[in-house]
Amino acid sequence: IITGISINGPVISQSTQPTYNSSFKILAFAAQVSSQNTISNVKFYYKLSSETNFNNKDMTGSSGNYTTSLTSVNSGITYHYYFSATDSSGTTYYGANGLSQTAPITNYLSYTTQ
């Protein structure tokens, strides 16, 4: 029996819609990640709809639930975003809502603050 090999890489799902707090101008994101191996890193990729390149930041969490937030976010702004997860085998998948892929995705999610 061989153990420690990832047959299926991490699976990423958006656990809830982003949450916008207009009083504090904070936009919060959450993701659920599962894998046969230990998750070693989860990242959040985002950009304004007018931008070409994605920025990224580490997400925090454990037990498969990860969160992050953006600050100083004004209302009426559209963000495009997705997540990545790397497991202990070194396998990285990108995506959201279970649409994990092995390369950065082009079918990202969008959210407009209100």
N, C-alpha and C positions, 0 to 999 in steps of 0.2 A: 504494500500500500504506500503510495506516495502522498505526502501531506505538504501543505504550505504553498501549493501551486494554485494560482487563480485561474480556474476554468472560465469563470464569468467575472469580468471586472466589476468595479463599483457601479451601482445603479443609483441614479440621482432623480429625486422627485421634488417638486416644489411643494412644500407642506401647506402653505397658505398663500393667498395673494399678498403682495407687498402692502405694508401699512404705512400711511402717511400721516404724520402729526403736523398740521399746518401751524400750530402755535409755536412749536419748537423747531420747525423746518427740518424734521428728521424723517427719512424714508427707510423703513426696516424691511429686510428680506430674510426668509427662512427656507431651509432645504432639508430634506431627509435623504440620507445616504446609507446604502447597505452594501455589503460585500461579504464574500466567503472569508476574506482575510481582514485583518485590522486596518481601519482607515488611518492613513498617516497624514493626509493633508486635504483640506477642502478650500477651494478658492471661489470667489465671486467675481465675474467679469461684467463690466458695465460701460456704457457710453451714452452720451446724449444723442438724440436722433440725428442731430446735425454733424456729429463727429464721425470720422472714418475708423479710428482705432479704438479698441477696447482697453480700458484700464483694468487692473485686478487688485484684489486685496484678500488676505486670508480671512476665513470665517472661523468663528469660535464655536465650540460645542463638544458634545460627547453623546454616546449611546445612540448615534445615528441622527441626532438633531443638531443642526448648525444654523447660526444666525450672523448677520452683519447689518450695518446701517450706513447710510450716507447722511451727512449733515449739511446745513446751509442750503437746503433744497427749496426752491421757490415753487409755488403752485403753477400748473399749466405747462410743466416740463415733461417731455417724454423721454424715458430711459429704455434702452435695449439692454438685455442682460441674459446671462446663463451662468452655469456653475461647472466646476470641475472637481473631481475627486481622485485621489491617488491612494492605492492600498499598499500594504506592506510588501507585496510582490513587485511593486514598481509600476503596476498597470494604472494608467490614467485614462479616465473617460470624461467627456464633456457633454453637457446637455442640461435638460430640465424635463420634468414630467415623464420620466422613464425613457426618454429618447436619448440614451447614452450613445456616444460615438467615440471613436478612437482619435479623432482629430478635432481641432476647434470647429465649432458648429456655425452654420450660416442661418439656421432656422431658430434664431433666438426668440426670447419672449420680450414683450413690450409692456410698459406701464406708464400712464400719464397721471401726474399728481393733480389733485383737485382741491 
